[in-house]
Amino acid sequence: MRVSAISMLASVLLATTIIPVYSQDVLGGLLGGGDLDSVVTIQSGPASDSGAVNVGLGGGGGNVVDANIGGSSAPVANANVSTGGGALGVNAGVLNDSATANVRVVTF
């Protein structure tokens, strides 16, 4: 599980650094910042809820990356990776959190 979480985090970070996203639409509205109604939004801080797929990087409080699919206040799926207290935490939910999983990996 630890390898999966680290692989997922590395993949998301690599993907978001390779794709240039500014405060404007890219690829005809397919990819954009959090305040735009794009299909995929990527922004600094918490994930937006305006696109079909939303990714947020950082945001304070130990948050590393969070993402949701479906946008709105009731996303189809959501996930969050955070650090704090010497641990890496991964939280995920589906169908407006009808089913959730929380994993905490203690690092030394």
C-alpha positions in Angstrom: 0.0 0.0 0.0 2.9 2.3 0.8 4.4 1.8 -2.6 1.0 2.5 -4.3 0.6 5.8 -2.4 4.1 6.9 -3.2 3.7 5.9 -6.9 0.3 7.7 -7.1 1.8 10.9 -5.6 4.9 10.8 -7.8 2.7 10.3 -10.9 0.4 13.2 -10.0 3.3 15.5 -9.2 5.1 14.6 -12.5 2.0 15.1 -14.6 1.2 18.5 -13.1 4.8 19.8 -13.5 5.0 18.6 -17.2 1.7 20.3 -18.2 1.9 24.1 -18.1 -1.2 25.5 -16.6 -1.6 29.2 -16.0 -4.7 31.3 -15.1 -6.1 30.8 -18.6 -7.7 28.0 -20.6 -5.3 25.6 -22.3 -6.2 23.2 -25.2 -9.5 24.9 -25.9 -11.0 24.7 -22.4 -10.0 21.1 -21.8 -7.4 22.0 -19.2 -7.5 25.1 -17.0 -7.1 26.7 -13.6 -9.5 26.2 -10.7 -11.8 29.1 -11.4 -12.5 28.2 -15.0 -15.2 25.8 -16.2 -12.7 23.4 -17.9 -13.0 19.6 -18.1 -9.8 19.2 -16.0 -8.7 21.9 -13.5 -5.3 22.0 -11.7 -4.5 24.7 -9.2 -2.5 25.5 -6.2 -4.4 24.9 -2.9 -7.5 22.8 -2.5 -9.0 21.2 -5.6 -11.7 23.2 -7.3 -15.2 21.8 -7.9 -15.8 23.4 -11.3 -14.4 20.8 -13.6 -15.2 17.1 -14.3 -11.7 16.3 -12.8 -10.1 18.6 -10.3 -6.6 18.5 -8.8 -5.3 20.8 -6.0 -1.6 21.0 -5.0 -0.6 22.1 -1.5 -2.9 24.3 0.4 -1.3 24.3 3.8 -2.0 22.2 6.9 0.1 19.3 5.6 -2.0 18.9 2.4 0.2 17.6 -0.5 -2.4 16.9 -3.2 -6.2 16.4 -3.3 -8.4 15.5 -6.3 -12.0 14.9 -7.1 -14.0 13.5 -10.0 -17.4 14.9 -10.7 -16.9 18.3 -9.2 -19.8 19.9 -7.3 -20.3 19.5 -3.6 -21.0 15.8 -4.0 -18.2 14.3 -6.1 -18.3 10.8 -7.5 -14.8 10.1 -6.1 -12.3 12.1 -4.1 -8.8 11.5 -2.7 -6.4 13.4 -0.5 -2.7 12.9 0.4 -1.3 14.7 3.4 1.6 14.7 5.8 1.9 15.5 9.4 3.0 14.1 12.7 5.7 12.0 11.0 3.1 10.2 8.8 1.8 10.1 5.3 -2.0 10.0 5.1 -4.2 8.9 2.2 -8.0 9.4 2.3 -10.3 8.4 -0.4 -14.1 8.3 -0.9 -16.6 7.4 -3.5 -20.3 8.3 -4.2 -20.3 11.3 -1.9 -18.3 9.4 0.8 -20.8 6.5 1.0 -17.6 4.4 1.1 -14.3 5.7 2.4 -10.8 4.5 3.0 -8.2 6.1 5.3 -4.6 4.9 5.3 -1.9 6.4 7.5 1.7 5.3 7.0 4.1 6.2 9.8 7.5 7.3 8.6 10.6 7.3 10.7 
